[in-house]
Amino acid sequence: MKRLLIAAGGGGDAITTAMVHAALHGADEPALVLTYAWERLVVDPVPGPRRPSDFTGTVPAGPTLRLVTPTSAPRPPAGSLLPRLAADLRPELGLLDPYGGAVGLAQQITEAAAYCRAERIDVVDVGGDVLADGTEPTLRSPLGDALALAACAHTGIATAVHVAGPGLDSEVPESALLPLLGTPLHTLTAADTLAVERVFDWHPSEASALLVAAARGTRGVCGTQDSAHPVTLTAASPHVYRLPLARALEINPLARALAGTTELAEAERASERVCGFSEIARERDRAARMGPTTTPAGAVGDRPVAPQALAERFTQWERRTVRSGVAYVTTRRIVEELGLGQDEFAVLRAHLRTTAPARHVPPLWRLATAG
């Protein structure tokens, strides 16, 4: 038997889901994590989520369910970090294909429950947009989470919804979430992060990185690349909350509107009605602006690396960033704002670790105090 978990939003939610599973049940407890292959454009330049036909090397686990393994690979031009996550995370990873709407997802989840011989489902979301009401001005990506809720309801299988790190994805503020969440189920600790710590050497997830930092005791204002506004790590940041599926559906009107949908395009239209936008349409617009020659963040560049010049660039950027009130930043923010390739960031990381080791507060970086 395996526990069945769903990483509600795709992207880095699989990392948080693996960490929450290890914290609540032990890292050695067999588990399957279902997740979307729906990643930011710097990882996957093709807008929207990927489906099984976008991969080679997936393994059937049911008529419509496929497992992603370390030997799976995205078919160009699509990109995905799921095969590498499959190598670094303990649970198996299953691919959620939302192109059949909530009904199609429900079929995949039902097959997963049979594969795991599981009688219940644990949905996990980092940040809390799984409880969005659709009116939040900072809301960016509600569709995947809401589809997961609607699909679980359609299966009829007992489901619990977990929110880890309220507010850490910068979509629904912590202050709006805490009154909805009640008493924490668990407070993540540094020991709980051991199951996922090496992932952040290469994965650009920011919300999961903030959660790991909070579990390790970091508190303060953190600047991310994924949001125009900084995130503050508080005493509530390492908490994990659990609530019944019925309560999550009561809070989330988009999830209710998605009941019975059989196509992703139909789900998009529901998001436009409830939230006023389609995140997939926004991705299409961004992809068109980026153009086909855009180099993904973290790609190896062909520029020569001058360590001293790189350190000076970082110092100037750091001074500007500190003046905005930020004390910590994610690796992704450094890489993207300075336009660094993998080789350049490796040099900068080695320089910082050698000259100022206290700067590295894994998986974040502490900025120097403004002078």
Phi, psi and omega in degrees: 000147176230149171285144180250120180234153177236123173277106199298323190252000185076195180058234182277359181299333178296327178294310179298321180298317178296321180291316179296319177301314180297322181292320186273329189233352182099137184296336183271356178289122181300140183205154171240127176253118173272134183211153172283150164266076185225097191234161183299158189295337177290341176264312182235105184288355179268121183299151176083178182279157176268158178239173184304326181292348176277000182235152164254155171076019174280160185244126179295137174231014182168175181303324181239356185262134177235143175263140174263130183240171177300339179265000173289160179206143175288146176275122178304145009274003180294154175229156177197143175263001184297319178300321179290324174297322179299331178282329188260342180260148182288314180294154168293156178243129175247146186266121173273125178250106186273007185290346173263019179066196182295326181292316178297318177298320180300322177297316179296319180294321177297319176296322179295320178297321177292319179299320181274347191055044183260142179254002179209162182236138172246114175270135180233133178227131173268127178106311175112008178290353171296343178251022179291145175263000175094351183259354185294127181294340180265002182291131183235327190219066184275345195291313182299316180298314182294322176298321179298317178297313182298321181292317178298320178298322181293330181290331186078003180277139180304130186223136171244145181249129181244133173247122178247134177065063183304128177087355188285347177266005176062025180254315174238124185298148177306319183297331178278333184277320188304320178297340181272344195261336179075214184277136179299143174281323186202148172248117181294143180238174178302323180297327180292337184278349184298332183292341186231003192300324184285345181300325187282359172291340184221338185275136184275007181305134179257316181298317178293324177295319177297321179296317178298316179299318179297319179296332179270005173101001179289134176225144178137186185274126184240133178261128178245164177274339187277354183215145178287342183248139179290162178249138177256122175280123184238182178297336180276346187299323179274007183281149171242131182242150178234137173216157182293154177303320182300323179291319178297319178294325178297323182281325190260100182291331178295318178301319178294321181291339183273353181302129177085359179291143183238003178218148177295324178298323176295320177294321176302316180296323177296320178297321178297322180291315188277316188256345179088005180200163171243121180293332178291320176298321177297321178295320178299318179296315180296319180297321179295322179289324181293322180080166186285346184264002180298132178272125179302147177300138179089359178290151179285125181267171179253013178279142175293146183261117176253103188305316183293317179296321179296317179297322179293321176299316180297317182298317178296316178297319181299317180299319178295319184291319179299323180297340178276001177095006182274134178255331181228152176223158175276159175301320182299321180295317178300310185299313186283321181289331176267355179063044186268142167274175182300319182295318180293317180294325178299320178293314180297317180299315179297321179297313182293320181293330181277315187272334183211069186301335180291345179294328184274112177242078193309135002265021178256176176234131179272131179274153178292148178294137181300138180267000000 
